[in-house]
Amino acid sequence: MKEITAIQPQLHPALDNPKLQLAIYTATGRLVDKRKGTVAEESLPDYQELRSQANALKRHAIDHLDYYLELFQRNVEANGGKVIWCRDGKEVVDFLLGLAKQRKSKVLVKSKSMTTEEIHLNEHLEEHGLEPVETDLGEYILQLAHEKPYHIVAPALHMTRYEVADIFEEKLKIEREEVPEKQTQIARGILREKFLEADIGVSGANFLVADSGAVVLVENEGNARLSTTAPKVHVAVAGIEKVIPRAQDLATFLKLLGRSGTGQPLTVYTSFLAGPRREGEIDGPEEFYVVLLDNGRTKVLRDADKRQALFCIRCGACLNICPVYRRIGGHNYPWVYSGPIGAILTPQFEGLDKNPWLPHASSLCGACGEVCPVKIEIPRMLLELRADIEAEKAAKGEDKLEKLGFQAWARLMSNPMLYRAASAAGSWVLQDAGDGGWASQLPFFLNAGPTKGWLSQRDLPLPAPKSFRQLWKDRLRQPPSSVPVRQQDATDEGHSA
Ligand code: SF4
């Protein structure tokens, strides 16, 4: 089973690609503007109260997860469905393989689900000869392109219609089509056949309602509704943190989710799925399963404070507003969860040592915390994770060089004479390097030494010809430009007796 890998983000290909930068900036900017409109005072006067209520509900559900999950299970079973508990992705795959074998089915239709992305479900099913088909348009495009989602809500956010045209032409062997509406029609034609062919439909879950045993799904395309009702078997794969206490709590969450994610007061479709088809009903699956996946979540639960990362309702608002995500894009994060929420979730799931740079991938501007509909304190958690990283380094004795550096820096900053001498020397060396003098070899040494990692992602700009202190001194020496004159004096001029 694949795990989260440690990656060194490849920033330059993203930063140096103007088309990609424009695509990310435009798409996230549009989502930011739309969100702003729907949560504004005149549109939703009780927005802040809803956020506090959502936070309190999530905290309560996560603090009493065992109780609500068991209640959910009892109600799913009372509705005629089954709950399958899975520790990790392998157990989910095994369950689905068994189901497919029993049903002699090869094709599975899937609606968008980050939880199944998390466990690389498609790849594992394909390895066993099955054909999972993504039916969300963005996910379908990515499946053809063999790419992972770029964004929690808009998986193909980084692609232009011309790139989609390239993919369709190459993978579907059809004539090139660049009009988005026509591209949608092409995908729809292919996917309709798959809906009819598939015996098993796999979905995620936005919420699991404990008091009714219902799986709630929100979407805009109608594909989730088809994936969960057309095939004979519906399997909802959900992280255990998706449970909420009561159906009435949806009044809070649904008002926030659509607005925060896509700037819609409510998404186009909201489905409440509770059990298989009952007698007398004309549609719905014959079998209904809910897979409750742990996959590291209980590990996160252990920390009573940081477990708030599990409150996330996957709206994507923190990604859209994040200046780092908007520059580096979604594929530079090591796991499916990108942006600020990825920066706090991934280290908690997989350990801080795998990608210690992640909590540092933030300017700490605080925007993510401001927009989060469930009030997760993302900036504070980023700081705490950074502190944890430093504590781990210190415990291993890996911080010696850094400590020495900071000690030297503290000495320099607390001694004005030393500081002036060092900055004059540094300025002279860098100016000389810029003029092509002997110090022009400096970048070579810096790129080979301990500063290599730092400079691989940053520029070393030349200092200004004059320091601030010099500029200030020069300014004090200059005579004042003119003596201020009272307005009245100026108008009186020439009228004196
Ligand atoms: S952390 Fe908050 S803003 Fe970010 S995706 Fe989750 S719910 Fe949305």
Boltz pocket constraint, residues with backbone or C-beta under 6 A from the ligand:
constraints:
  - pocket:
      binder: B
      contacts: [[A, 152], [A, 260], [A, 311], [A, 312], [A, 313], [A, 314], [A, 315], [A, 316], [A, 317], [A, 318], [A, 319], [A, 341], [A, 368], [A, 371], [A, 372], [A, 373], [A, 374], [A, 375], [A, 376]]
      max_distance: 6.0
